[in-house]
Amino acid sequence: MTSPRKTILTGLATFAGGFALWQWGLDVEIGIFVPSKIGVVLMVVGGLEFGYGLYKAYRAKGAEGFRS
């Protein structure tokens, strides 16, 4: 299982990549793919992953309190 910090950083990187595709791919179409729509999907996935990383960090911090 990955650490919460790694999950948070991966989520932020995915969100940033999606934002870049959304921002600069608005009037570009590559075959059947539209970069702006793929960017929105990546931003949603990155946001969910970031939230999951925060959840994992919160749960790990809460579990430490019960160990003592």
C-alpha positions in Angstrom: 0.0 0.0 0.0 1.3 3.4 -0.9 1.9 6.2 1.6 -0.6 9.0 1.9 2.0 11.6 0.8 2.7 9.7 -2.4 -1.1 9.4 -3.1 -1.6 13.1 -2.6 1.3 14.0 -4.9 0.1 11.7 -7.6 -3.4 13.2 -7.3 -2.0 16.7 -7.7 0.1 15.7 -10.6 -2.8 14.1 -12.4 -5.0 17.1 -11.7 -2.3 19.4 -13.1 -1.9 17.3 -16.2 -5.7 17.3 -16.7 -5.8 21.1 -16.2 -3.1 21.6 -18.8 -5.0 19.4 -21.3 -8.3 21.3 -20.5 -6.7 24.7 -20.7 -4.7 24.3 -23.9 -6.6 21.6 -25.8 -9.9 23.4 -26.2 -9.8 23.8 -30.0 -7.7 20.7 -30.8 -9.2 17.4 -31.9 -7.1 14.3 -32.4 -9.1 11.7 -34.2 -11.9 10.7 -31.9 -10.2 12.2 -28.8 -10.8 15.7 -27.6 -8.0 16.7 -25.2 -10.2 19.2 -23.3 -12.7 16.4 -22.4 -9.9 14.0 -21.4 -8.5 16.9 -19.3 -11.7 17.2 -17.4 -11.8 13.5 -16.7 -8.1 13.6 -15.5 -8.9 16.5 -13.2 -11.8 14.6 -11.6 -9.6 11.5 -11.2 -6.8 13.6 -9.8 -9.2 15.3 -7.3 -10.5 12.0 -6.1 -7.0 10.6 -5.7 -6.0 13.7 -3.8 -9.0 13.3 -1.5 -8.3 9.7 -1.0 -4.7 10.6 0.0 -6.0 13.1 2.6 -8.4 10.4 3.9 -5.5 7.9 4.2 -3.4 10.5 6.1 -6.3 11.3 8.4 -6.9 7.7 9.1 -3.2 7.0 9.7 -3.0 9.9 12.1 -6.1 8.8 14.0 -4.9 5.2 14.3 -1.6 6.4 15.9 -3.6 7.9 18.8 -5.2 4.5 19.6 -1.8 2.6 19.7 -0.5 4.4 22.8 
